[in-house]
Amino acid sequence: MKVLPINEQRLDVPSPRHCLQCPVEDWLGFLGHRWNALLLWHLQDGARRHSELAALLPGVSPKVLSERLQGLEARGLLERFLITGFPRGVGYGLTSFGKALVPVLNQLEVWSRHFDHPVA
């Protein structure tokens, strides 16, 4: 199997790549970090405050939640904004890039329900 340099590959056709050049591996690794995909999933219905996200993810520490939100923001999947009303605070919402990923996550959830089986 011949692996083409990235500049010779069509973007709309999957092609074999070395794992260090594979965007799928990069994104799966990022989304596979605990909480990242769940945060995106919980933001699909609209922006939320930090405290609201913490309540939706029992077990996540405030530090880890902040780190995950910063990582998602750095990747361009969500945006952070100030809430000037009462009470003041910070909110998070999906960018158009993040919204484009939500259907993929939803399909993964549907797929998992169809093919779910006990792990040995």
C-alpha positions in Angstrom: 0.0 0.0 0.0 1.5 3.3 -1.1 1.2 6.3 1.3 1.1 9.6 -0.5 2.5 12.8 1.0 -0.2 15.0 2.5 0.1 17.6 -0.2 -0.8 15.0 -2.8 -3.8 13.5 -1.0 -7.4 14.5 -1.7 -9.1 15.7 1.4 -12.5 14.1 0.6 -11.1 10.6 0.1 -9.8 8.5 3.0 -6.2 7.4 2.4 -3.6 5.4 4.3 -1.2 7.5 6.3 1.5 7.1 8.8 0.0 7.3 12.3 1.9 10.5 13.0 0.2 12.2 10.0 -3.3 10.8 10.5 -5.8 13.4 11.5 -8.3 10.6 12.6 -5.8 9.2 15.1 -5.1 12.7 16.4 -8.9 13.5 16.8 -9.7 10.1 18.3 -6.9 10.6 20.8 -8.1 14.0 21.7 -11.8 13.1 22.0 -10.9 9.9 23.8 -9.6 12.0 26.8 -12.1 11.6 29.5 -14.8 14.3 29.4 -14.0 15.9 26.0 -16.7 14.2 23.9 -19.2 14.4 26.8 -18.6 18.2 27.1 -19.3 18.6 23.4 -22.4 16.4 23.6 -23.8 18.4 26.6 -23.2 21.7 24.8 -25.1 20.7 21.7 -28.4 22.1 23.1 -26.8 25.5 23.9 -24.3 27.4 26.0 -23.8 26.5 29.6 -22.0 27.9 32.7 -19.0 26.1 34.2 -21.1 25.1 37.2 -23.9 23.6 34.9 -21.3 21.5 33.1 -19.8 20.3 36.4 -23.3 19.2 37.5 -23.8 17.3 34.3 -20.5 15.4 34.8 -20.4 14.0 38.3 -16.9 13.0 39.2 -15.1 15.6 37.2 -12.9 17.9 39.4 -13.1 21.6 38.8 -9.4 21.6 37.7 -9.9 18.8 35.2 -13.1 20.4 33.9 -11.2 23.7 33.3 -8.4 21.9 31.6 -10.8 20.1 29.3 -12.7 23.2 28.4 -9.4 25.0 27.6 -8.3 22.2 25.4 -11.6 22.2 23.5 -11.3 26.0 23.1 -7.8 25.7 21.9 -8.9 23.2 19.2 -11.6 25.7 18.1 -14.5 23.5 19.2 -16.0 25.8 21.7 -15.9 29.4 22.8 -15.7 31.0 26.2 -17.7 34.1 26.9 -18.4 36.4 29.8 -21.9 36.5 31.3 -22.6 40.0 32.4 -26.1 39.4 33.9 -26.7 38.2 37.5 -25.0 36.2 38.6 -21.9 37.1 36.6 -19.8 34.3 35.3 -18.3 32.5 32.3 -20.2 30.5 29.8 -19.2 28.0 27.1 -20.8 27.3 23.8 -20.0 25.4 20.6 -18.4 27.1 17.6 -19.6 26.2 14.2 -16.6 23.7 14.0 -17.8 22.1 17.3 -21.4 22.0 16.0 -20.2 20.1 12.9 -18.7 17.4 15.2 -21.9 16.8 17.2 -23.6 14.7 14.5 -20.6 12.4 14.4 -20.8 12.0 18.2 -24.5 11.3 17.9 -23.9 8.6 15.2 -21.3 7.0 17.4 -23.9 6.9 20.2 -26.5 5.3 17.9 -23.9 2.8 16.6 -22.9 1.9 20.2 -26.5 1.1 21.1 -26.9 -1.2 18.1 -23.7 -3.1 18.6 -23.3 -2.9 22.4 -22.1 -6.1 24.0 -20.7 -7.0 27.4 -16.9 -6.5 27.6 -15.2 -9.8 28.6 
